[in-house]
């Protein structure tokens, strides 16, 4: 019975962790802006990109490929774009048809460069704008493929053991301090070492959070880490403490569900 209870607790923690990370991704600036529009008898679904990773070498960079699947051959498309935060005029491009897709290539931008763009589809004398406001797409430099997997895995482990530390504390278990240490170490390596490595490759800066900037992801990671440093050292002195591990886990969970786009 005890074994079954422990298994169920771990299953709950894994599902909660996965749910939070999926939610964070879906509300973040890397998730495409999705929607649909009806033109004639066809319902056209779209997913407009909000991030683009440039190719590794400058000579290979062709820009961001934006596509909308439209089977009706009589439907044409236009794209208007400009650099974010500038007085540039809007540039208008005709979308090109490739089989059942309308394609446009937005020009590549330097790391952290952003473009505003709007897509409109036309059939006959009617025009259909896919979005009410322009979409923001942010460009990033090439990130070596070996960096993201361990980064994501360690962040998953940090959030998982953060939850399990709180559960163990509420159960008055014996693994509170070891779980807190695992949380702290995985957050340090995954969030404060590998995270800045990814950011350096992508945007040219190791750290864009406080006190140098306002990057939401950096600030959230820093806040969570500070609370777990406090919780761990409190547990070192008083292993029976229940408040700090539970509070640190609550803060971690709360800041992880803050949409990343809040700081985009």
Secondary structure, DSSP 8 states (H G I E B T S, - for coil): -HHHHHHHHHHHHHHHHHHHHHHHHHTSTTS-EEEEEEETTEEEEEEE-SEEE--SSGGG---EEEEEE---TT-EEEEEEEETTS----EEEE-EEETTEEEEEE----TT-EEEEEEEEEETTEEEES-SS-EEEEEE----HHHHHHHHHHHHHHHHHHHHHHHHHHTT-S-HHHHHHHHHHHHHHHHHTHHHHHHHHHHS-S--STTT---HHHHHHHHHHHHHHHHHHHHHH-TT--HHHHHHHHHHHHHHTS-GGGG-
